[in-house]
């Protein structure tokens, strides 16, 4: 294996293998046992070489899985940041979104649910819900549950957020029918028709739909694919127009997966206090963090202005339809509106989810999910690096998607129907703005495994689009 210490020789051999793409980004290196046997080395020598590569940022250790090749950030080119700010306007949502949702393709190039295997977490969840459904309930099935939701589930949510630095009592949570429902309640509680709401650009298309239905005006705030909403731009907007609320996703905002730095969070709270602003925090992607889960914005809320909204749909199951809201100074009104829009959620399902959390199964699921998402993300990055065209893309540390930017002359919307003929469903960039921006962009998800069909679809995109 060459001269020098044995661990140095192994380290150099592995480094060259990574450089020559013997193992691509996201791929697993040979196991410690295999390296010991093939190179006739001790376990301590092999571990030392791997730990040195890990310290250099070339590989990463995943619990009970082994060592994997990391993507190299220096090889990436981040998408552009728009700086244009337009006056508040009403929303006209696209019929394209309805078409994508009808195809169950919001997060999948090739939607084919029959070919997917259930995760261990979902299997455990179904067992917990099944047990809750089978337990003797007397005549409780003839009654509605507490409009605020199961106290047991709210207590588990309180504990879950305490791990992230947010101290909230169970009474400060209200169970909803998903995060979209929570956002809807938040907007109804703090805004009235004609008010202006600030949103990220690019930002969540579901929020645009809600703003349209509630007849609210929108002002788009430029957002970085890396650090999220730009606070200087937000302050300029607040100085110029009367903004009632701001919808923001500090943790891994869709479509780019941006993560707001702590300094920007503090600035946002200061601006909210100064300009009497309601801040609606969409926290739905936080639990998909590939490393440490960031503290919520609400943890530094000094005047009870932050309305926290989230659900299990991105971290556990889209089919569960359970979310929550912590409404701050608007919580009483939000609880009333919850009763108006949804009398009650299923008591048995809530109890089953609470049991799933109390037994530690949710945290175990998140650990497994983190490894899977990291593998899927790194495989997608490796594929994008191999595209023979000029593309830029975000490299998120959480969330479910990457924001891809093609040359300016590309209009991804023009190719939507052509790709449908190939059984490929894309999510064009124009969906993430009301200003027809981002025509040359796409959101690509990594929440599903890269089977042969999805890999072939990825290979098709640069051929068709560029």
C-alpha positions in Angstrom: 0.0 0.0 0.0 3.0 2.3 -0.3 5.4 3.9 2.2 4.6 5.7 5.5 2.3 4.7 8.3 -0.3 2.1 7.4 -3.2 4.4 8.3 -1.7 7.1 6.0 -1.5 4.6 3.1 -5.1 3.5 3.5 -6.2 7.2 3.9 -4.5 8.1 0.6 -6.0 5.1 -1.2 -9.5 6.0 -0.1 -9.0 9.6 -0.9 -7.9 8.7 -4.5 -10.8 6.4 -4.8 -13.2 9.3 -3.9 -11.4 11.7 -6.2 -11.6 9.2 -9.1 -15.3 8.6 -8.2 -14.8 4.9 -7.4 -17.4 5.8 -4.8 -19.6 8.8 -5.6 -21.2 11.3 -3.3 -23.6 9.6 -1.0 -22.2 6.1 -1.6 -21.0 3.8 1.2 -17.3 3.0 1.5 -16.2 -0.6 2.1 -17.0 -1.6 5.6 -14.4 -1.6 8.3 -14.4 -5.4 8.4 -13.9 -5.5 4.6 -11.0 -3.1 4.7 -9.4 -5.0 7.5 -9.6 -8.2 5.6 -8.6 -6.9 2.1 -5.8 -4.7 3.3 -4.6 -6.9 6.1 -4.9 -4.1 8.6 -6.1 -3.9 12.2 -9.4 -2.4 13.1 -7.7 0.5 14.9 -5.7 1.4 11.8 -8.7 1.4 9.6 -10.7 3.5 12.0 -7.9 6.0 12.3 -7.8 6.4 8.5 -11.6 6.8 8.3 -11.7 9.3 11.1 -9.0 11.4 9.5 -11.0 11.5 6.2 -14.1 12.4 8.3 -12.2 15.3 9.9 -11.3 16.5 6.4 -14.9 16.6 5.4 -14.5 13.9 2.7 -16.6 11.2 4.4 -19.2 11.0 7.2 -20.1 8.3 9.7 -23.7 7.3 10.0 -24.8 5.3 13.1 -25.1 1.6 12.4 -24.6 2.2 8.7 -20.9 2.9 8.1 -18.9 5.6 6.4 -20.3 7.5 3.3 -18.8 9.9 0.8 -19.8 13.5 1.4 -20.7 15.9 -1.4 -18.1 18.7 -1.8 -19.6 22.2 -1.3 -16.8 23.9 -3.2 -17.9 22.2 -6.4 -21.4 23.7 -6.1 -22.7 26.9 -7.7 -25.6 28.4 -5.8 -28.7 29.7 -7.7 -29.1 33.4 -8.2 -30.8 35.7 -5.7 -33.4 38.0 -6.9 -33.3 41.6 -5.5 -36.4 43.1 -7.1 -39.3 44.1 -4.9 -42.7 44.8 -6.4 -45.7 46.5 -4.8 -48.3 44.3 -2.9 -50.7 42.6 -5.3 -53.5 40.1 -5.3 -52.8 36.4 -6.0 -54.0 34.5 -9.1 -52.9 30.9 -8.6 -52.1 28.5 -11.4 -54.2 25.6 -12.6 -50.8 23.8 -13.0 -50.6 23.2 -9.2 -54.0 21.3 -9.3 -52.7 19.2 -12.1 -49.6 18.3 -10.2 -51.5 17.5 -7.0 -54.0 15.3 -8.9 -51.0 13.3 -10.1 -49.7 13.0 -6.5 -46.4 14.4 -7.9 -45.7 17.3 -5.6 -42.5 15.5 -4.4 -42.0 12.9 -7.1 -40.8 12.9 -10.7 -42.4 9.5 -11.3 -45.3 9.0 -8.8 -45.8 5.3 -8.3 -47.0 4.6 -4.7 -47.5 0.9 -5.4 -43.8 0.4 -5.9 -42.8 2.0 -2.6 -41.9 0.1 0.6 -43.2 1.3 3.9 -40.6 2.6 6.3 -40.2 1.0 9.7 -41.4 4.2 11.3 -44.7 4.1 9.4 -45.1 0.4 10.2 -44.6 1.2 13.9 -47.0 4.1 13.6 -49.7 2.0 12.1 -49.4 -0.5 14.9 -49.8 2.2 17.5 -52.8 3.6 15.8 -54.2 0.1 15.4 -53.8 -0.6 19.1 -55.6 2.7 19.9 -58.5 1.8 17.6 -58.9 -1.7 19.2 -58.9 -0.5 22.8 -62.3 -0.5 24.5 -63.7 3.0 24.1 -67.2 2.5 25.6 -69.5 5.1 24.0 -66.7 7.6 23.2 -67.2 7.0 19.5 -70.5 8.8 19.8 -68.8 12.1 21.0 -66.5 14.7 19.5 -63.1 15.2 21.0 -61.8 18.3 22.6 -61.6 21.0 19.8 -58.0 21.8 20.9 -57.2 18.1 20.2 -56.0 15.2 22.4 -54.3 16.5 25.6 -52.0 13.5 25.4 -50.8 14.4 21.9 -50.4 18.1 22.9 -48.3 17.0 25.9 -46.0 15.0 23.5 -45.7 18.0 21.2 -44.8 20.2 24.2 -42.0 17.7 25.1 -40.9 17.5 21.5 -40.4 21.3 21.2 -38.8 21.5 24.6 -35.9 19.5 23.1 -35.6 22.4 20.6 -35.5 25.1 23.1 -39.2 26.1 23.0 -41.1 25.9 26.3 -44.8 25.7 25.6 -47.5 24.1 27.8 -49.9 21.6 26.2 -52.6 24.2 26.4 -50.7 26.4 24.0 -51.1 23.9 21.2 -54.1 23.2 19.1 -54.3 20.1 16.8 -55.2 20.8 13.1 -55.8 18.9 9.9 -52.3 19.4 8.7 -50.0 22.4 8.3 -52.0 24.0 5.5 -55.0 24.1 7.9 -52.8 25.6 10.6 -51.6 28.4 8.2 -55.2 29.0 7.1 -56.2 29.5 10.8 -53.2 31.8 11.5 -54.1 34.0 8.5 -57.8 34.2 9.4 -56.9 35.1 13.0 -54.5 38.0 12.3 -55.6 39.4 8.9 -58.7 40.6 7.1 -59.5 40.9 3.4 -57.3 43.5 1.7 -54.5 43.3 4.2 -50.9 42.8 2.9 -48.8 39.7 3.8 -45.1 39.4 3.2 -43.9 36.0 1.8 -40.5 34.5 0.8 -39.6 34.6 -2.9 -39.3 31.9 -4.0 -41.8 30.6 -1.5 -44.4 27.9 -0.7 -47.2 27.8 -3.4 -49.7 26.4 -0.8 -49.5 29.7 1.1 -50.2 31.6 -2.1 -53.4 29.6 -2.5 -54.5 30.5 1.0 -53.8 34.2 0.4 -55.8 34.1 -2.8 -58.8 32.5 -1.0 -58.7 35.0 1.8 -58.4 38.0 -0.6 -55.1 39.1 0.9 -52.4 41.1 -0.9 -48.9 39.7 -1.2 -45.5 41.4 -1.2 -42.6 39.1 -2.1 -39.4 39.4 -0.2 -36.2 38.3 -1.9 -34.8 35.1 -0.3 -31.4 33.4 -0.5 -31.3 29.7 -1.4 -28.8 29.4 1.5 -30.0 31.7 4.3 -33.7 32.4 3.5 -35.6 35.7 3.7 -33.5 38.8 3.4 -34.0 41.0 6.4 -32.8 44.3 4.8 -35.4 43.8 2.0 -38.1 43.0 4.5 -37.3 46.2 6.5 -37.6 48.3 3.3 -41.0 46.8 2.6 -42.2 47.4 6.2 -41.1 51.1 5.9 -42.9 51.5 2.7 -46.2 49.6 3.0 -48.5 48.6 5.9 -47.8 44.8 6.2 -50.0 42.9 8.6 -48.2 39.5 8.7 -45.2 37.7 7.4 -45.2 34.0 6.5 -41.7 32.5 6.8 -40.0 29.1 7.0 -36.8 29.6 8.9 -35.9 25.9 8.9 -35.3 24.5 5.3 -37.8 26.6 3.4 -39.3 25.1 0.2 -38.2 25.1 -2.6 -34.5 25.8 -1.8 -34.1 24.2 1.6 -32.6 27.5 3.0 -31.8 27.7 6.8 -32.1 31.1 8.4 -29.1 32.1 10.6 -29.7 33.0 14.2 -28.8 36.6 13.6 -31.5 36.9 10.9 -34.0 35.3 13.2 -33.3 37.9 15.9 -33.6 40.7 13.3 -37.0 39.3 12.2 -38.3 39.4 15.8 -37.0 42.9 16.2 -38.8 44.0 13.0 -42.0 42.3 14.1 -41.9 44.1 17.4 -41.1 47.5 15.8 -43.7 47.3 13.0 -46.5 45.5 14.9 -46.2 42.4 12.7 -47.6 38.9 13.1 -45.0 36.3 12.1 -46.5 33.0 10.9 -43.7 30.4 11.2 -44.1 27.4 8.9 -42.0 24.9 10.8 -43.0 21.8 8.8 -39.5 20.9 7.5 -37.5 21.3 10.7 -37.7 17.6 11.7 -36.1 16.6 8.4 -32.8 18.2 9.5 -29.8 16.1 8.3 -27.9 17.0 11.5 -29.0 19.0 14.5 -32.7 20.2 14.4 -32.7 24.0 14.6 -34.6 25.8 17.3 -37.8 27.4 16.1 -38.2 31.1 15.7 -40.9 31.1 18.3 -38.2 30.2 20.9 -36.9 33.8 20.8 -40.4 35.4 20.5 -40.3 38.3 23.0 -43.9 39.6 22.5 -45.9 36.5 21.6 -46.1 37.6 18.0 -45.0 34.3 16.4 -47.7 31.8 15.3 -46.0 28.4 15.0 -47.5 26.0 12.4 -46.4 22.5 11.5 -47.5 18.9 11.0 -46.2 15.3 10.6 -46.7 15.3 6.8 -43.0 15.9 5.8 -41.3 14.1 8.6 -43.6 11.0 9.0 -46.6 10.6 6.7 -48.6 12.7 4.2 -51.6 10.5 4.8 -51.8 11.2 8.5 -53.3 14.7 8.2 -52.4 15.8 11.7 -50.9 19.2 12.3 -50.7 21.7 15.1 -50.6 25.4 15.8 -49.4 27.5 18.7 -51.0 30.9 18.2 -49.4 33.2 20.6 -51.5 36.3 21.3 -54.1 35.1 18.8 -54.4 31.5 20.2 -57.9 32.0 21.7 -59.3 33.2 18.3 -57.5 30.5 16.5 -59.1 27.8 18.8 -62.5 29.3 18.0 -61.7 29.2 14.2 -60.5 25.6 14.5 -64.0 24.7 15.9 -65.6 26.5 13.0 -63.5 24.9 10.3 -63.0 21.4 11.8 -65.1 20.2 14.8 -62.7 17.5 15.8 -59.9 15.3 14.7 -60.0 11.5 15.1 -59.4 10.8 18.8 -58.1 7.3 18.2 -55.5 8.4 15.6 -54.4 11.2 17.9 -53.9 8.8 20.8 -52.1 6.4 18.5 -49.7 9.1 17.4 -49.2 10.2 21.0 -48.2 6.6 21.9 -45.9 6.5 18.9 -44.1 9.5 20.3 -44.1 8.6 24.0 -42.5 5.2 23.3 -39.6 6.9 21.5 -40.6 5.6 18.1 -40.9 9.0 16.5 -37.3 10.0 17.5 -36.1 6.6 16.2 -37.9 7.1 13.0 -36.3 10.6 12.6 -32.8 9.1 13.0 -33.5 6.5 10.3 -35.1 9.1 8.1 -32.2 11.4 8.4 -29.8 8.8 7.1 -32.2 8.0 4.2 -32.7 11.6 3.2 -29.0 12.3 3.3 -28.3 9.4 1.0 -31.0 10.4 -1.4 -29.9 14.1 -1.4 -26.2 13.1 -2.0 -27.3 10.9 -4.9 -29.3 13.7 -6.4 -26.3 16.1 -6.1 -24.0 13.6 -7.7 -26.5 13.2 -10.6 -26.7 17.0 -11.0 -22.9 17.3 -11.1 -22.8 14.8 -13.9 -25.3 16.8 -16.1 -23.5 18.0 -19.2 -25.1 21.5 -19.0 -24.8 24.8 -17.1 -26.9 24.4 -13.9 -26.8 25.9 -10.4 -28.4 24.3 -7.4 -28.9 24.7 -3.7 -27.3 22.2 -1.2 -29.8 22.1 1.7 -29.0 20.6 5.1 -32.7 19.6 5.6 -36.0 19.7 3.8 -37.0 17.5 0.9 -35.9 19.4 -2.2 -33.2 21.1 -4.2 -33.7 24.3 -6.1 -32.2 24.0 -9.6 -31.5 26.9 -11.9 -31.0 26.5 -15.7 -29.7 29.1 -18.1 -32.0 32.2 -18.5 -33.3 31.1 -21.9 -34.8 27.9 -20.5 -38.5 28.1 -19.6 -39.3 24.9 -17.7 -43.0 25.5 -17.9 -42.9 25.1 -21.7 -41.7 21.5 -21.2 -44.3 20.4 -18.6 -46.6 18.6 -21.1 -43.8 17.2 -23.2 -42.3 15.5 -20.1 -45.8 14.2 -19.1 -45.7 12.2 -22.3 -42.6 10.6 -20.9 -44.4 9.9 -17.6 -42.2 12.5 -15.9 -43.9 15.2 -13.7 -41.8 18.3 -13.0 -42.5 21.2 -10.6 -41.7 24.4 -12.6 -40.2 27.4 -10.8 -43.0 29.8 -11.7 -45.2 28.0 -9.1 -43.1 29.5 -6.3 -43.9 33.2 -7.1 -46.9 35.3 -8.0 -44.7 37.5 -10.3 -44.0 34.8 -13.0 -40.4 34.7 -11.8 -38.1 31.6 -11.8 -39.1 30.4 -15.3 -35.7 28.8 -15.7 -35.9 26.9 -12.3 -37.2 23.6 -11.0 -37.8 22.1 -7.6 -36.4 18.5 -7.5 -37.2 16.4 -4.5 -35.0 13.8 -2.8 -37.6 12.3 -0.5 -38.0 9.1 -2.5 -35.3 6.5 -3.2 -33.6 6.8 -6.6 -34.9 3.6 -8.3 -34.2 3.0 -12.0 -37.3 4.8 -13.2 -36.5 8.0 -11.2 -32.8 7.9 -12.3 -33.9 7.6 -15.9 -36.2 10.6 -15.4 -33.4 12.6 -14.0 -31.2 11.7 -17.0 -34.0 12.9 -19.3 -34.3 16.4 -17.8 -31.1 18.0 -19.2 -31.7 16.4 -22.6 -35.2 17.9 -22.9 -34.8 21.2 -21.0 -31.4 22.5 -22.4 
